Amino acid sequence: MCGIAGLVSSKEPAKTATVQAMIDSIKHRGPDDEGVYTQEEVGLGQRRLSILDVSAKGHQPMRFGNRYVMTFNGEIYNYLELKKELPDIKYESASDSEVLMHAYATWGPDCVKKFNGIFAFAIWDEKERTLFAARDHVGVKPFYYATAGETTYFASEIKAILAAGFKAKPNEHIMYEYLAHGVYDHSNETFFDGVFQLPAGHSLFIRAGKPVVTKYWNLAERIVDTNGWSDSKVQETFRDLFEDAVKIQLRSDVPVALDVSGGIDSSILAHAINKANNGQKNFRMFSFAYAGSPYDEEPYVRDLAKVLGWEVSIKHLSPDDVKRLIEPATWHQDQPFSGLPSLALQNLVESYKDSDIKVVLEGQGGDEIAAGYEYYIGAYWLDVAKEKGEEAANKEYEAFAKIRGFKDDESKRAFLKNAIDAYRTPGSSADGSRFAKPEVLQKDFLSRAHVEPKTYEAPFESALTNMQYRDIFHTKLPRILRSVDRASMAYGRELRVPLLDYRLLEFSLGLPLEQKIRNGEQRLFVRDAYRPLLPKHIVEAPKRAVVNPQREWFQKELRPLVEGILSSKSFGERGVFDQKAVLEEYERYCSTPQKNSFHVWQWVNLELWFRAFMDR
């Protein structure tokens, strides 16, 4: 797990000083070692966080023979299995990096199809004078690139590309989609004009300084056909895949811990770890909570720790922590991010940065693979009505309304409408709130930056499965993964996500509707798989909305911070916002009940982003 950077030019020789400046800007990602390789038109750099084979034999950039040189960020979890497919090779280290090198030398670009892991890497072929790069199936590890003249730069974080001399300019079209529609990280573009992210499941080939992007993994074409499977076969298959994912992700030469919430994902992850470790009692758990907030899952977390006999540490985020972290977090994140949950995670990782813990498992991805978000309900009802008729859809509607405690028909109808709107319009919530307020944007900005709402690919017949697919690759998961990567790597800590093993995605998205949601109960196949193994109150607990005190803190404790930013001279002169309209809207926000605070966060975070990257 590391930070990587480099460049390829068709005209100018690569300068060691340039590559050094790139990796210096991301030294937080790899505190254990560093390396730079330059030869004629190419430069590769790495900051190393030592996880597998922590000796000097894992040093990078890594050379293979007299032909290949590699810089690698991530983990190839199945490296031991791949060694068996490469039996005649004498290895000089015990690292997964060396296995990756041999895999590329043996299979070429097709090697990525054999990898199970989280990775972003670049391999220079000294013979062919070409660079091959790739990013993992789901996009857990970042990879950015930009071309200026005859040179293409790449790095784990955008700030490293800027450190090479690439001029930072805002991408107003992405800003518009963020401010008008509430979506971001939904395409290969970034908030920086000319800087792109390599999409998940894609590779990059550079010859003569010019990048060509290719898709190597198409989830829609890899779906497992589960038609006719019994409930027991579905449940057993899910457990087997998930527990194997956990088992191989526990491979590490440094201590491993678990980040938990009080939900079912954390519980099944803890159970799988316990099984893989034969019930050891010295495993450590970490969790964050919000100081003085009713949105606290600490009781659930402590209950889980008590059941397992594990040590648990809980870090509380306070308004003072937000004030302390918000500017450095903006710098670490590179782009506007999701708000208090990211700050809470960064605050948590900061708390154990001086411990021996370097690897942390987390339960991200469970809602995406198992249809757990409440706003999925609208798509699900449409599918049921299409497949089974209006009567069946109404029964599901009533069951869901009963579980959620809706008291009257008006409440039920409002939720149904909002859920369907959330399906049709990214940036909408099932509670009817909107994530953005374009009415406070300047007319000149609207006219020059306007783009139509993005139309997302829909490769499946099912509206629900298409919504899951959209969230995995465009609207939900990419921004979560970017946020948690930066929050954890800010302190040189590796985050692993077993529920996003690509095999689980290929299996779960192909399941029929009744395995995902039934009788108003979401994530059904996951719950059913673990009903015999976990306490009833954990397995059957309804989905608790992911909430935090951002709304209340922006109205009270953090109001001076927000008002100071929104009333600042720089905010008013950006040419983006109507400052008077923003301040009036914020005053209404503070004086009336609110469902959503994201628009306020947008205004604040975008201004801090401008200060961090555009005002330098």
N, C-alpha and C positions, 0 to 999 in steps of 0.2 A: 504494500500500500504506500503510495508515494505521490509526489507531484512531478509531472513531466513537462517538458517544453522543448521546442526546437524550431528549425527553419530549413527550407530548401530554396535555393536560388538558381536560376538558369544563367545568370551573368556574373554575379559578384561572389567572391569567396566568403564563406561563413566566418564571422569573427567570434573568437572565443569569448571576448568581453561582452558581446551581445547576448550570447547564450547564458553566460554567467549572470548577467543582469536579470534575465528571465527567471532563472531558478531562484535567485536571491529574493525575488518578489513573492515567492510561494514557499519560502523555507519552513513556514509553519506546518506544511503538509508532510514534511520529512525531516525530522530533527536529528536522525541518526547518522546520516552520511550524505555525500553529494558527489556528483561526477559530471564532467563535460567532455564531449567528443566533438571534434571538428575535423573535417577533411574536405578540402576544396569547397564545393557548393552546399554542403550539408553541415548542420550543427545539431547535436542532441544533448539534452541535459536532464538530470534527475535529482530530486531531493528524496531520500529514502527513509521510510518508516519500516523498520525491520520486523517482519512477522514470521516468515518461514526461512530457516537457515539464517540466523542473525549474524553469522560470521562474515568476514570480508569476502568470502566466495560469492556472496550475493550482490556484490557491488555492481552498480550500473552507471552509465550505459554498459551493457554486457555484449561482449564479442563472441561470435561463433566462427571458428576457423579463420579463414582469411577473406570472408565474404560478407557476413551479416553483423550488424550492430543494432542493438535494441535498447529502447527506454520504455519502461512498463510501469503502469499504475494499476494495482488491483490484486486479485487472487484468482488462480485457476484451481477451483476446489477439487476437481477430479484429476489432478496431476498424477496421483499415484496409479490410477487406472490407466491413464495415458502412457505411463512408463511401460506398462505391460504390452501396449500396442507398438512400442518402440524398443524391442527387447535387445537389440544388438548395439546399443549405444552405451558408452562408458561416461557416466556423469561425474563432473568435477565438484558438484555441490548437491545439497539436499533441497534446493529451492524449486518452486514452481516456475520461476522465471526461466531457468535453464530448460525445463521441459517445454515451455512455450517456444523457445528458440529452436529446439530440435523438431518440434511439431511443424513449425513454419518451413524449416529446411526440407522436411520430408513431404509435406502435403501442400505447401504453398498457401495461397490465400484461403483455400478450403479448410485450413486448420481451425478457423473460427467456428465452423459448424460442429466441431468435436469438443469445444470448450464448454464446461459448466462453471461459470464464475462471474465475477464482477471485474471488468477490465477495460482499460483504454491503453493502447500501446502503439508504438511506431517502430518499424524495422527498416533500416537502410540496407539496400543491396549494393555493395561497392562495385560489383561486376556490372550490373545492369544500370546503375546510377538511378535507381528508383526508390521511392519510399512507400511502404504499405502500412496503413494504420487501420485500427478497428475499435469499435465500442461494443460493450456487452449487449446481450439480447434485449434487456429492459431499460438500459441506460442508467444503471446505478452509478457508474463512474463517468466523470465528465470528460469531454474532448471538444475544444474550440479551435477554430482556425480562421485565418484571414489572409487575403492576398493584397499586397501593395506592389505595384509594378511587376517585377519579375520574381518576386519572393513571396513564398507562402509560409506563414508562421502558424504554429500550433502549440497548445498548452492545456493543462488541467484547469486553469482559471484564466479569465480574460485579462486580469491585471498583468499577467506575464507577457501577453501579447503587446499590451501597452508599454511595458518596460523595454521592449525591443525597439520602440520608437514609432509604433503604429499610432496614428493620431486618433484620439477619442472624439467621436461625434455622435450625438443622439440619433437614434432611429425613430423618427417621429411617427411612422406608421405603427410600430409596435407600441409606442407610448399611447397612441390613440386607442388601439384595441384594449390596452390595459385600463385606460381611464374611461372609455365609453362603454366597453363590454365586460370589463372585469376579468379578462383572460390574459394569460401570459405563459411563456414556456411551452407554447402550443405548436410551434413550428421550428424550423431550423434557424430562424432569425433570432437575434438578441436585441437588447436595448441599445447596443452599440452598432452604428451604421457600418456595414462591411464585415462585421464579425459574426460568424455562424457557428452553430453547434452541430456536430456530427450526430444525426439521429440515432436512436437506439436500434440495434440490429443492423447497422450499416458499417461499411468499410470505406476507406479513402485511399486512393492511389495517386501518387504524385510523380510525374515525369516532366523534366524541364521546367519545374516550378509551378506547374498547373495541376490543380486537384480535380479528380473525378470520383464521385460518390456512387456507391453501389449497395443495394439492399441484399444482405445475405440470409436474413431470417424473416419470413413472412408468417406471422402467427395465424392469420386467417387460412393459410394453406396447410398448417401443421396441426389443426384441431383433431383431437382423438375422437373417433366415432364411438359414442357410448349408447347408441340406440339399442334398446332391448336389454340393457344391463339391469340387474336387480339392485335394490337399495343397498343390500349388503356388499355387493361387488363395488359399487361406487364408494361407499364408506371405507372399505378395506383398501382400495386403490389410493384414495386420498391420504389415508394414514401412512401407507407405505412410502408414497412419494415424498410427503412432508417430512417424515421422520428420517428418510435418507438424506434429504436436503439439510436438515439440522445436523445430522451425523458428519457429513463431509464439511460443513461450515464450522464445525468445532475444531477442525485441524488448524493447529497453531503452535508455534514454539514460544509464545508469550502468553500470559494469563488472559482469559476470556471471561466476560461478564454479560449480564442481560439487562437491557433497559425495558421497563415494564410500565403499562398502565393498568387499569383495573378491568380491562375487557377480555373477551374470549381469546383474542389473538395472543395476548401475553400469556394466558393460562395454558393454551395448547403448546406454545413454544416452551414454556417452563417444563411442562410434562415431557415433551420430547427430549429436552436437554437432560432431564432427570433419568430418563430411560437410557439414553446414550451413555451417560456417565455412571450407570448402575447405582443410581440413588445416592451419589455422594452428597454430603451435607455442608461442604465448604464453598459452594458456588455463591457468587455475589450478584445481587440485584441492585439496580439504581432506578429511581423514578423522580419526576418533578411534579410539583404542585404549585398552586398559586396562593400566596400568603393572604389570609383574611378573606378568601373567596369561598362562596358556596359551591363552586365548580371544582370540588376537590375529590379525587379518587383515592386519596391516601388510605381510607379504611379498607378498600378492596385490595390494594397493593399489600398492606400489612397482613390481611387475611391470607393471601396467596403465599406470602413468605412464611407464615406460621404453619400452613399445611405442608410446605416443602422442607421446613427446617433450615431455610437459607437466611443469610444475612441480607438486610435491605437498608439502603441509604436513600433518603428522600430530601431533595433540595427544593426549597420554596423560592419562587420568583416573586419579588416585590416591586412596587412602583420605582423604588430607588434603584433596583437592579436594571429596570428598563432604561432609566436615565443614563446609567453607567454603560450599558451594553449597546444601545441603539446605534451609535455612530460607528464603533468598531465592527459591529455585526454587518452594517451596511457595506463597509469596506470588504469584509470577508465574503459576503454574498455576491459581490460584483454587480448584481442587478436588484431591482426592487423585489421584495420577498413577502412572505405570508403573514408576518406580524408576531404577536406574542408567543405562539407555540415555538417558533424558531429561536426566539430569545430565551425561552424557558429551556430548550434543549442545549443551547450554547452555555447557559448558566449551569446546567447540570454537568456537562462535559468539563467545564472549567473547574468544577468542584473535585473531580478525580484526576485532573491532569498531572498531579504530582505522585499518583499511585503507580503501581506496576501494571495496571490495566491498560492494555493497548487495543484490544479487540472487544467490540460490544455487539451482541445480537439484538435485533429489534423486530417488532411485529408489523412493520409497514407492508401494505399490499393486501391484507386480508379482506378489506371491504371491496376492493376492486375485483379480486378473483372470485369472490363469493356473493357479490351483489348486496353488500351490506349498507350502503348509504341510503338514507331515507328518500332522497330525491330520485332513486331508481324506481320507486313505486309507480310513477306515472307511466314509464315505459313498460313495466311489467303488466299493468292493467290493460294497456293497449294490445300487448301480445296475447294475453288471456282472452280478450274479446275477439281477437282475430282467429285464434286457434280453437277456442272452445265455446264462444258465443257470449252474448251480453249477460245472460243469467249467471254463468260461471264467474265472469268478471265482477258482477255485483256482489256475489258471495265473498270473493276475495276482498273486495272493497269494504264490506261490512266487518269481516274478520279483522282487517287491519285497523279500522276505526275503533273497534272494541278494545284491541290491545293498547292502542294509543290513548284511550279514554276520552274520545270525542263525545260530548254530551248531547249534541243536537244535530239535526240534518244540515243546518247552515254551516257548522264547523266542518262537517264531513265533506260537503260540496266544495268549500273553500280550499280544503287541503287537496282534494282531487284535482281541482283546477290548477293550483300552484305546482303540484307534482308534475302534471302534464306540461305546464309551462317550463319547468326546470328541465324536462327532457328535451324540449324543443329549442331552448335558448340557454346556452352556456352563460354563466354569470347570473343565473336566477337560482333562488333557493326554494325548497319545499315549504318554507314558512311564508312565502310571498315577498320576501325582501329582495332587493337588488344590490349587487356588489359595486355599482358604479353610479355616478351622477354626472352625465355628460353636460348637463345644463350649466355647470359652473366653468366650462371651458371657453376660452376666447374664440370668437367667431373666426378670426384669421387662422388660428391653429386648426380649428375644425375643417376649414376649407382646404388647407394645404396638406393635412395629415389624414383626412378621412379615407377609410377603406371599408368595404362592405364586410359584414360579419362572415367569418370563415365558414366554409362548408366542409364538414369532416367526412372522411371516407366511411362508408357503411357497408362492409363486405358480407354481412350476415343478414338473413331474413328476419331475425329476431331484433326488435327495437331495444330490448334490454341488453342483449349481447353487444349490439353496436354501441350502446352507451358505455358499457364496460370497456370496450375497445377504445372508444374516444378518451375515456379517463386514463387508461393505461399509457397511451402514447401521445396525448395532446393536452388535456385540460386539467387533470388532477395530479396524477402520479409524477409527471416530469417536474412540476414545481415543488412537490414534496421531496423528491429525491435530491434535487439541487439544494434545497434548503437544509436537509439533514446532512448531506455531504459537507457543505461549507461549515455548518455548526460544529460537526465532529472533528473535521480536519483543521479547524482553527487552532486546535490544541493537539494535533498529531494523533488522532484516535480513529481507528477503522470501524465503520459501521457495516454490519452484514444483515441481510434481509432474507431469511430462508423462505418466506411465503412468496417471494418473487423468483424462486427457481423457475427457469423457463419451462420445465416439464410440468409444473403445476398450472401454469397458464395454458399450455396446450391441452391439458386434461380438463380444467375447470370451465373454460369458456365454452366448451362443446356440450356441457351437460344440459339436459332439458329443463324447462322452466320449473317444473315441480320439484326438482332437486335443489334449486336455488331459493325459491320462495314458495310457501304453501300455508294456507290458513292464516295469512297475515304474518307468518314467521319468516324472517330473512336469514340468509346464510345457513340454510337448512342442512345441506350435506356436511358442512363443517360441524354443526351442532350434533347431528346424528352420529357422526364418526366418533365423537368423544363423549357422548352420553354415558356409555358404560365405564368411562375412565376418570371423569371429573365430577365434582359435586354438582348437584342439580341446580343450585342457585347461580353457579357460574355458567353452566351450559345453557340454561333457559333464560338468563337475564336478557331483557330487551336491549336493543342497541341504544346506548346512551349517546346523545348528540355530543359532538366534539365542541365544547364550549370553553370559554375562558373569560376572564374579567376585563378584556380589552374595552368592551363597550362602556362599562362603568368607570374604569380608570380614565378613559378619555374624557368623560364628563366631569370627573372630580380630581383625583390625585394627580393625573398627568395633564390636566387642563393648562397650567402655565407653560409646560413644555410645548404642547400643541399650538397654543395661541402665539407663543414666541416665534415658532417656525412659520405659521401661516400668515402672520402679520409682518414678516421680515421684508426688507427691501428686495433681497434677492428673489424671494418667492414671487413678488409682484412683478418683477422685471423679466421673468423667464419667457414670456410670450406664450404661455400655455394656459394659465388660469386667469379668470376674472376674479381678482383678489377680493373685491367687495362682495361678490356673490358667494365666494368660498366662506368668508367670515360670517356672512349672514346665515348661510346654511349650517355652519358649525354652531352658531348661537342657537338655532332651532334644535339642532342635535342635542345640545346640552340641556335644553329646557323642556324637552318632551320625551316620552318613552320611545325607545328605539329597538328595532330587531337586529340591525346590522351596523357594524362600525367599520367595515372594510373600506368604504369610500374615504373616511377620515384618514385611515392608515395609508391609503394610496397617496393622498396629498402630502402627508408628512414624509413618507419614505422616499417618494420621488424627489422632493426637494433635497433631502439628505444625500441621495444618490448623485444629484447634480453637483453638490458641494464636494463630494468625495472624488468624483471622476472627471467632471467637466470644468470645474473651477480651478483645477491645479495648473 
